[in-house]
């Protein structure tokens, strides 16, 4: 009689582990897809900001690279973004204009979004390589996540934005 309870307990533990593993695979793939969409949005914002800066500076090469990055097909996206990154490396982002600040901020966000995307793709691919996941084909319903291989955009120097004035009087204790 005790062996029946032992078998039932083992079956429940195995089912719980399989459910947890399947849920983990699902979560990591959904997060990788979300990171891909976020990276795409940040790359679009950077290309749009670069186009505005190029128009203001009358830089034809930068404008062309920004337009190519905005209009690129998914197959050509990596090379278009690499061209835009190379063009951005060739110009000095100086000045305190709103367009320049926007371009600097979006370039910083692209770096962060690319790091997050790379980490989540690595996690998804690691989850897919687990023997149990492969044997039970738990990841078959999700597309295989792909790395987005672009050159690491340089981190431009932060544009100084004056801080708001703070009151000179100390705060009163409560």
C-alpha positions as CSV (number, residue, x, y, z in Angstrom):
1,X,0.0,0.0,0.0
2,X,2.8,2.4,0.8
3,X,4.5,1.8,-2.5
4,X,1.3,3.1,-4.3
5,X,1.6,6.3,-2.4
6,X,5.3,6.5,-3.3
7,X,4.5,6.0,-7.0
8,X,1.8,8.6,-6.9
9,X,4.1,11.1,-5.1
10,X,6.8,10.5,-7.6
11,X,4.4,10.9,-10.5
12,X,3.1,14.2,-9.0
13,X,6.7,15.4,-8.5
14,X,7.6,14.5,-12.1
15,X,4.5,16.2,-13.4
16,X,5.2,19.3,-11.4
17,X,8.8,19.4,-12.7
18,X,7.6,19.0,-16.3
19,X,5.1,21.7,-15.9
20,X,7.6,24.0,-14.4
21,X,10.1,23.3,-17.2
22,X,7.5,23.9,-19.9
23,X,6.4,27.1,-18.3
24,X,10.1,28.3,-18.0
25,X,10.6,27.6,-21.7
26,X,7.5,29.5,-22.6
27,X,8.4,32.5,-20.4
28,X,12.0,32.7,-21.7
29,X,10.8,32.6,-25.3
30,X,8.1,35.3,-24.7
31,X,10.7,37.5,-23.0
32,X,13.1,37.0,-25.9
33,X,10.4,38.0,-28.4
34,X,9.6,41.1,-26.3
35,X,13.2,42.0,-26.2
36,X,13.4,41.7,-29.9
37,X,10.5,44.0,-30.4
38,X,12.0,46.5,-27.9
39,X,15.3,46.5,-29.7
40,X,13.6,47.0,-33.0
41,X,11.7,50.0,-31.6
42,X,14.9,51.5,-30.2
43,X,16.7,51.0,-33.4
44,X,13.9,52.8,-35.3
45,X,14.0,55.7,-32.8
46,X,17.7,56.0,-33.3
47,X,17.4,56.0,-37.1
48,X,14.7,58.6,-36.9
49,X,16.8,60.8,-34.6
50,X,19.8,60.3,-36.8
51,X,17.8,61.4,-39.8
52,X,16.8,64.6,-38.0
53,X,20.3,65.4,-36.9
54,X,21.5,64.7,-40.5
55,X,19.0,67.1,-41.9
56,X,20.0,69.8,-39.5
57,X,23.7,69.3,-40.2
58,X,23.1,68.8,-43.9
59,X,25.0,65.5,-43.8
60,X,23.9,63.5,-46.9
61,X,25.7,60.2,-46.0
62,X,24.2,60.1,-42.5
63,X,20.7,60.9,-43.8
64,X,21.0,58.1,-46.4
65,X,22.2,55.6,-43.9
66,X,19.3,56.6,-41.5
67,X,16.7,56.3,-44.2
68,X,18.1,52.9,-45.2
69,X,17.9,51.7,-41.6
70,X,14.3,53.0,-41.4
71,X,13.3,51.3,-44.6
72,X,15.3,48.1,-44.5
73,X,13.7,44.7,-44.9
74,X,14.2,42.3,-42.0
75,X,16.9,40.4,-44.0
76,X,18.9,43.6,-44.7
77,X,18.3,45.2,-41.3
78,X,21.6,44.2,-39.6
79,X,23.7,45.6,-42.4
80,X,21.7,48.8,-42.6
81,X,22.1,49.3,-38.8
82,X,25.8,48.6,-39.1
83,X,26.1,51.3,-41.8
84,X,24.2,53.7,-39.7
85,X,26.5,53.0,-36.7
86,X,29.6,53.5,-38.8
87,X,28.2,56.9,-40.0
88,X,27.4,57.9,-36.4
89,X,30.9,57.0,-35.4
90,X,32.2,59.4,-38.1
91,X,30.5,62.5,-36.8
92,X,31.0,64.4,-33.6
93,X,27.8,64.7,-31.6
94,X,28.4,68.1,-30.1
95,X,25.9,70.8,-29.4
96,X,23.0,71.1,-27.0
97,X,20.2,70.9,-29.6
98,X,17.2,68.8,-28.8
99,X,17.8,66.6,-31.8
100,X,21.4,65.8,-30.7
101,X,20.2,65.0,-27.1
102,X,17.6,62.7,-28.5
103,X,20.1,61.0,-30.7
104,X,22.5,60.5,-27.8
105,X,19.7,59.2,-25.6
106,X,18.5,56.8,-28.2
107,X,22.0,55.5,-28.9
108,X,22.4,54.7,-25.2
109,X,19.1,52.9,-25.2
110,X,20.1,50.9,-28.2
111,X,23.2,49.7,-26.4
112,X,21.1,48.6,-23.4
113,X,18.3,47.0,-25.5
114,X,20.9,45.1,-27.5
115,X,22.5,43.7,-24.3
116,X,19.1,42.7,-22.9
117,X,18.2,41.1,-26.2
118,X,21.4,39.2,-26.4
119,X,21.1,37.9,-22.8
120,X,17.5,36.7,-23.3
121,X,18.3,35.0,-26.6
122,X,21.2,33.2,-24.9
123,X,18.8,32.1,-22.1
124,X,16.2,30.9,-24.6
125,X,18.7,28.9,-26.6
126,X,20.1,27.4,-23.4
127,X,16.6,26.4,-22.4
128,X,16.1,24.8,-25.8
129,X,19.3,22.8,-25.5
130,X,18.3,21.0,-22.3
131,X,17.9,17.3,-23.0
132,X,14.4,17.0,-21.5
133,X,13.1,20.0,-23.5
134,X,14.5,18.5,-26.7
135,X,13.2,15.0,-25.9
136,X,9.7,16.2,-25.2
137,X,9.9,19.0,-27.9
138,X,8.6,21.6,-25.5
139,X,10.0,24.5,-27.6
140,X,8.6,23.4,-31.0
141,X,5.8,26.0,-30.9
142,X,8.1,28.9,-30.5
143,X,10.4,30.3,-33.3
144,X,14.1,29.9,-32.6
145,X,15.3,33.2,-31.3
146,X,18.1,34.8,-33.3
147,X,20.9,37.1,-32.2
148,X,20.9,40.6,-33.8
149,X,24.5,41.0,-34.7
150,X,25.3,44.7,-35.1
151,X,28.4,46.7,-34.2
152,X,28.4,48.0,-30.7
153,X,27.4,51.6,-31.1
154,X,29.8,54.0,-29.2
155,X,28.5,55.4,-26.0
156,X,28.5,59.2,-26.7
157,X,29.4,61.5,-24.0
158,X,26.4,62.7,-22.1
159,X,25.1,66.1,-23.0
160,X,25.1,68.3,-20.0
161,X,21.6,69.3,-19.0
162,X,21.4,71.8,-16.1
163,X,19.8,70.5,-13.0
164,X,16.8,72.2,-11.6
165,X,17.4,74.6,-8.7
166,X,17.1,73.2,-5.3
167,X,15.9,75.1,-2.3
168,X,18.7,76.6,-0.1
169,X,16.9,75.9,3.2
170,X,17.3,72.5,4.7
171,X,14.2,70.3,5.1
172,X,12.6,70.4,8.5
173,X,12.7,67.2,10.6
174,X,9.5,65.4,11.0
